[in-house]
């Protein structure tokens, strides 16, 4: 039994290592590339520790502009999506039960539609509205910020509605009915009873909406106009080449996410501890008192270590200079390059010497007469020994058949048998 439990723990540990390695490995590698000196993001080979890419990121106007637009779009999307999601969830709880399934399907449908389709449909729809209202082409309906907020809210509101529906399933409707029986109006009942109950759902849906808006690309690429968001700027940068400042941006986002998660965990633990000690719910407010929670609260310890590591890194970046290391790396690269050049030259000289020692390949396949069967007699010396040469210089040159002029060949008719007869007749 103990061996089975030990084996189960081993497999569980391996599974967790593989799972978190697969999940967080790319982020860790990308964060490391932000501190390496090469101009292209890479973790190996490691050259020099540097913090210059933080300055490059801070001075990149396109990235800063994209961040500002992303925050504006995210804030607008959060407001619109949370309001529509809450309204949709409240209507879902009040609608006729037989229509509830149909209504739920209609409201959830935008989640299933591809973002590209949502972006195109948003652009076309609001353009038609702009024409119907008689506005000019540069009206507020064509503003990239507003159009992006409208496009993203069409499907992010559905996510928010799911969060509110999950929260409302735990709500006791009798509390609202009791408030109404005691003379409260519907607005008072909503503000005093239902809204405080929905506060956790409001916070969760707001965070979900902001993150979904911040990382959205498919819908935003059709609606941003003159106001590109961070994802649009990053996509455009990738086409023309990137540098490790992108890795620095990823590192900062990861650190902020960790700090936010740890802060929320500390707040929840403090709230649970206060409620366990008999404190009212409304008294659990205010800032964090970290020293009191260092015992028995691992999240506080981790957050404190992250803060100390951040301050230490900032101090070290101000006193550290990577120029000496860069000079050494450049010298090493120059030496290696020179060695490669010398090696190439040596190989070239060796090949030339081997050719000189071997001499010309006069017996090669290109110089053998047998390689030209269609032209017998030709070889390295042309067609000097072609057996047809005698016939070419003979009677064919006088346009006479060979049978009528025997003895003619390459030397004309010198050896013709009729020459003696011609000479004797001329003598007579």
ZATORTOR-875490 format. One line per field, with one value per residue (C-alpha): residue number from 1; chain; x, z, y. Coordinates in steps of 0.02 Angstrom, whole numbers. Last residue first. Example, Ala and Ser with C-alpha at 12.3 -4.5 7.8 and 13.67 -1.06 7.14 Angstrom:
2
i [2_1]
ch [A_A]
xx [684_615]
zz [357_390]
yy [-53_-225]
***
This chain:
428
i [428_427_426_425_424_423_422_421_420_419_418_417_416_415_414_413_412_411_410_409_408_407_406_405_404_403_402_401_400_399_398_397_396_395_394_393_392_391_390_389_388_387_386_385_384_383_382_381_380_379_378_377_376_375_374_373_372_371_370_369_368_367_366_365_364_363_362_361_360_359_358_357_356_355_354_353_352_351_350_349_348_347_346_345_344_343_342_341_340_339_338_337_336_335_334_333_332_331_330_329_328_327_326_325_324_323_322_321_320_319_318_317_316_315_314_313_312_311_310_309_308_307_306_305_304_303_302_301_300_299_298_297_296_295_294_293_292_291_290_289_288_287_286_285_284_283_282_281_280_279_278_277_276_275_274_273_272_271_270_269_268_267_266_265_264_263_262_261_260_259_258_257_256_255_254_253_252_251_250_249_248_247_246_245_244_243_242_241_240_239_238_237_236_235_234_233_232_231_230_229_228_227_226_225_224_223_222_221_220_219_218_217_216_215_214_213_212_211_210_209_208_207_206_205_204_203_202_201_200_199_198_197_196_195_194_193_192_191_190_189_188_187_186_185_184_183_182_181_180_179_178_177_176_175_174_173_172_171_170_169_168_167_166_165_164_163_162_161_160_159_158_157_156_155_154_153_152_151_150_149_148_147_146_145_144_143_142_141_140_139_138_137_136_135_134_133_132_131_130_129_128_127_126_125_124_123_122_121_120_119_118_117_116_115_114_113_112_111_110_109_108_107_106_105_104_103_102_101_100_99_98_97_96_95_94_93_92_91_90_89_88_87_86_85_84_83_82_81_80_79_78_77_76_75_74_73_72_71_70_69_68_67_66_65_64_63_62_61_60_59_58_57_56_55_54_53_52_51_50_49_48_47_46_45_44_43_42_41_40_39_38_37_36_35_34_33_32_31_30_29_28_27_26_25_24_23_22_21_20_19_18_17_16_15_14_13_12_11_10_9_8_7_6_5_4_3_2_1]
ch [A_A_A_A_A_A_A_A_A_A_A_A_A_A_A_A_A_A_A_A_A_A_A_A_A_A_A_A_A_A_A_A_A_A_A_A_A_A_A_A_A_A_A_A_A_A_A_A_A_A_A_A_A_A_A_A_A_A_A_A_A_A_A_A_A_A_A_A_A_A_A_A_A_A_A_A_A_A_A_A_A_A_A_A_A_A_A_A_A_A_A_A_A_A_A_A_A_A_A_A_A_A_A_A_A_A_A_A_A_A_A_A_A_A_A_A_A_A_A_A_A_A_A_A_A_A_A_A_A_A_A_A_A_A_A_A_A_A_A_A_A_A_A_A_A_A_A_A_A_A_A_A_A_A_A_A_A_A_A_A_A_A_A_A_A_A_A_A_A_A_A_A_A_A_A_A_A_A_A_A_A_A_A_A_A_A_A_A_A_A_A_A_A_A_A_A_A_A_A_A_A_A_A_A_A_A_A_A_A_A_A_A_A_A_A_A_A_A_A_A_A_A_A_A_A_A_A_A_A_A_A_A_A_A_A_A_A_A_A_A_A_A_A_A_A_A_A_A_A_A_A_A_A_A_A_A_A_A_A_A_A_A_A_A_A_A_A_A_A_A_A_A_A_A_A_A_A_A_A_A_A_A_A_A_A_A_A_A_A_A_A_A_A_A_A_A_A_A_A_A_A_A_A_A_A_A_A_A_A_A_A_A_A_A_A_A_A_A_A_A_A_A_A_A_A_A_A_A_A_A_A_A_A_A_A_A_A_A_A_A_A_A_A_A_A_A_A_A_A_A_A_A_A_A_A_A_A_A_A_A_A_A_A_A_A_A_A_A_A_A_A_A_A_A_A_A_A_A_A_A_A_A_A_A_A_A_A_A_A_A_A_A_A_A_A_A_A_A_A_A_A_A_A_A_A_A_A_A_A_A_A_A_A_A_A_A_A_A_A_A_A_A_A_A_A_A_A_A]
xx [2589_2647_2468_2410_2547_2506_2319_2357_2475_2343_2203_2250_2211_2342_2353_2166_2138_2249_2107_2038_2020_2083_1921_1829_1667_1624_1648_1503_1544_1498_1678_1694_1605_1740_1868_1898_1746_1787_1960_1893_1762_1881_1888_2066_2077_1903_1950_2111_2034_1911_1823_1848_1671_1535_1376_1474_1545_1602_1717_1830_1888_1919_1757_1773_1941_2102_2170_2133_2247_2373_2346_2476_2408_2228_2283_2372_2213_2108_2235_2237_2046_2046_2175_2074_1916_2009_2083_1911_1840_1982_1952_1768_1812_1931_1802_1669_1786_1829_1645_1607_1748_1684_1507_1567_1657_1504_1382_1374_1298_1261_1085_1032_1087_972_823_858_869_704_618_695_640_463_459_523_388_255_319_314_141_77_151_37_64_179_217_43_74_223_117_-13_-117_-228_-404_-560_-625_-737_-886_-887_-902_-758_-787_-610_-650_-714_-548_-448_-554_-534_-347_-333_-435_-330_-167_-229_-280_-109_-24_-126_-92_94_102_8_120_274_206_162_336_420_313_363_546_528_461_612_715_709_584_587_483_331_344_325_154_90_159_75_-92_-79_-41_-190_-193_-290_-306_-438_-447_-599_-544_-386_-480_-591_-450_-327_-391_-261_-313_-499_-501_-394_-509_-668_-603_-548_-717_-809_-716_-745_-930_-952_-874_-988_-1148_-1212_-1182_-1287_-1431_-1469_-1450_-1442_-1566_-1688_-1675_-1707_-1856_-1929_-1923_-2086_-2059_-2138_-2011_-1868_-1943_-1958_-1776_-1718_-1834_-1741_-1598_-1445_-1334_-1383_-1353_-1165_-1154_-1268_-1156_-1001_-1091_-1151_-973_-920_-1068_-1021_-850_-937_-1018_-909_-759_-842_-919_-755_-660_-783_-767_-576_-563_-680_-794_-952_-883_-900_-760_-865_-996_-1158_-1323_-1401_-1427_-1247_-1175_-1291_-1229_-1049_-1097_-1155_-1011_-873_-960_-992_-810_-747_-872_-831_-645_-678_-756_-935_-955_-941_-1068_-1200_-1207_-1349_-1452_-1427_-1477_-1635_-1684_-1652_-1748_-1900_-1991_-1938_-2017_-1882_-1834_-1669_-1614_-1660_-1543_-1402_-1424_-1424_-1266_-1179_-1233_-1168_-1007_-976_-1001_-892_-757_-751_-728_-584_-504_-514_-430_-300_-264_-248_-120_-23_-21_47_184_226_232_334_473_576_524_549_725_764_706_808_964_956_1102_1180_1303_1321_1211_1205_1064_915_870_778_872_989_1102_1129_1026_911_748_790_762_581_550_618_509_353_384_405_249_116_224_335_183_108_271_317_140_137_305_245_84_184_297_150_62_220_235_52_72_230_140_0]
zz [-6499_-6330_-6283_-6323_-6219_-6070_-6073_-6079_-5933_-5828_-5862_-5714_-5590_-5455_-5457_-5470_-5309_-5160_-5036_-5158_-5342_-5402_-5489_-5574_-5651_-5501_-5379_-5450_-5507_-5413_-5425_-5233_-5230_-5344_-5209_-5057_-4964_-5008_-4933_-4775_-4746_-4643_-4506_-4447_-4440_-4367_-4206_-4118_-3945_-4033_-4199_-4316_-4298_-4273_-4206_-4088_-3991_-3823_-3910_-3962_-3782_-3726_-3631_-3537_-3467_-3543_-3562_-3381_-3358_-3216_-3051_-2955_-3010_-2964_-2792_-2764_-2807_-2685_-2547_-2576_-2563_-2402_-2326_-2377_-2299_-2138_-2131_-2151_-2014_-1898_-1931_-1889_-1728_-1678_-1720_-1620_-1469_-1483_-1494_-1340_-1243_-1291_-1240_-1070_-1040_-1098_-984_-853_-682_-554_-608_-660_-491_-399_-510_-491_-302_-295_-399_-301_-137_-204_-270_-103_-9_-127_-98_91_86_-24_96_238_399_475_360_394_525_431_274_339_183_151_205_220_320_437_321_341_529_636_727_727_582_483_508_457_301_251_279_177_37_38_34_-113_-207_-178_-237_-397_-433_-401_-516_-654_-637_-652_-807_-890_-854_-925_-1083_-1109_-1083_-1213_-1337_-1297_-1352_-1535_-1674_-1862_-1999_-1996_-1808_-1780_-1864_-1750_-1598_-1647_-1674_-1507_-1418_-1491_-1652_-1649_-1827_-1876_-1739_-1809_-1926_-1831_-1667_-1699_-1729_-1608_-1430_-1292_-1196_-1226_-1153_-1007_-973_-986_-867_-740_-748_-740_-582_-497_-542_-488_-318_-301_-347_-169_-136_-292_-246_-72_-47_-226_-302_-158_-162_-349_-333_-196_-14_84_197_69_-60_58_93_-94_-120_18_-42_-207_-119_-230_-261_-445_-460_-449_-591_-696_-661_-722_-877_-916_-910_-1042_-1150_-1131_-1205_-1368_-1428_-1313_-1427_-1577_-1481_-1393_-1559_-1642_-1498_-1504_-1693_-1719_-1865_-1761_-1700_-1875_-2005_-2154_-2121_-2030_-2118_-1986_-2113_-2174_-1998_-1962_-2121_-2063_-1892_-1968_-2092_-1962_-1831_-1959_-2012_-1833_-1779_-1929_-1891_-1708_-1754_-1690_-1545_-1409_-1501_-1480_-1289_-1287_-1416_-1331_-1161_-1233_-1311_-1149_-1045_-1157_-1067_-898_-932_-908_-736_-706_-886_-875_-727_-820_-976_-874_-782_-945_-1028_-884_-867_-1055_-1072_-925_-958_-1144_-1110_-989_-1108_-1257_-1156_-1087_-1260_-1335_-1204_-1228_-1417_-1396_-1282_-1407_-1551_-1453_-1412_-1286_-1133_-1229_-1282_-1104_-1040_-1179_-1104_-949_-995_-945_-1080_-1205_-1174_-1321_-1294_-1229_-1391_-1438_-1581_-1544_-1434_-1254_-1151_-1015_-1117_-1179_-1001_-1003_-1165_-1090_-935_-1037_-1152_-1002_-908_-973_-1039_-886_-774_-846_-858_-677_-616_-707_-636_-460_-486_-552_-399_-281_-358_-344_-160_-129_-217_-118_44_0]
yy [683_744_795_620_546_662_621_433_450_547_422_313_459_469_657_676_782_748_704_579_552_383_338_480_416_307_452_552_728_888_946_946_778_710_712_825_759_578_587_676_540_433_571_579_767_785_879_834_792_678_666_518_454_587_505_396_545_475_351_493_516_696_727_562_614_557_733_772_919_907_811_908_1076_1027_969_1134_1231_1128_1154_1343_1350_1249_1366_1519_1449_1409_1583_1660_1549_1595_1779_1758_1669_1809_1944_1851_1838_2023_2070_1964_2048_2221_2171_2113_2277_2376_2284_2422_2389_2525_2575_2400_2332_2454_2410_2224_2239_2333_2199_2054_2132_2152_1974_1909_2006_1938_1761_1783_1858_1716_1588_1645_1547_1675_1822_1884_2016_2087_2110_2230_2252_2401_2436_2333_2186_2286_2272_2083_2092_2026_1861_1792_1675_1824_1914_1761_1735_1917_1914_1756_1834_1992_1894_1790_1948_2024_1864_1861_2045_2026_1874_1965_2117_2005_1918_2083_2152_1996_2004_2185_2140_2002_2130_2239_2089_2146_2116_2108_2192_2078_2051_2238_2241_2102_2191_2354_2267_2177_2341_2432_2530_2695_2762_2632_2500_2409_2270_2213_2230_2078_1955_2036_2025_2022_2177_2151_1976_2035_2182_2078_1944_2073_2159_1992_1944_2112_2116_1935_1973_2127_2033_2012_2197_2236_2122_2185_2373_2436_2312_2325_2514_2520_2402_2509_2462_2450_2300_2184_2242_2201_2029_1995_2043_1926_1787_1781_1691_1708_1557_1539_1726_1700_1575_1685_1836_1746_1681_1858_1922_1797_1849_2032_1988_1938_2099_2203_2182_2262_2406_2446_2435_2554_2678_2678_2678_2826_2787_2807_2974_3044_3046_2988_3120_3084_3060_2950_2811_2825_2808_2662_2577_2605_2539_2374_2353_2378_2271_2133_2131_2122_1991_1882_1894_1853_1686_1659_1537_1671_1778_1637_1646_1773_1678_1510_1580_1657_1492_1397_1525_1530_1389_1460_1632_1764_1829_1737_1764_1948_1968_1879_1986_2146_2094_2050_2212_2318_2217_2223_2411_2461_2332_2371_2556_2523_2397_2515_2652_2532_2460_2635_2683_2522_2545_2722_2657_2519_2643_2769_2646_2745_2643_2481_2529_2581_2410_2332_2408_2300_2188_2022_1973_1830_1678_1558_1533_1632_1717_1876_1961_2107_2002_2067_1944_2012_2009_1834_1769_1828_1734_1574_1594_1632_1483_1366_1423_1304_1162_1170_1185_1027_930_969_935_767_719_758_659_513_516_536_386_282_327_286_118_80_120_0]
***
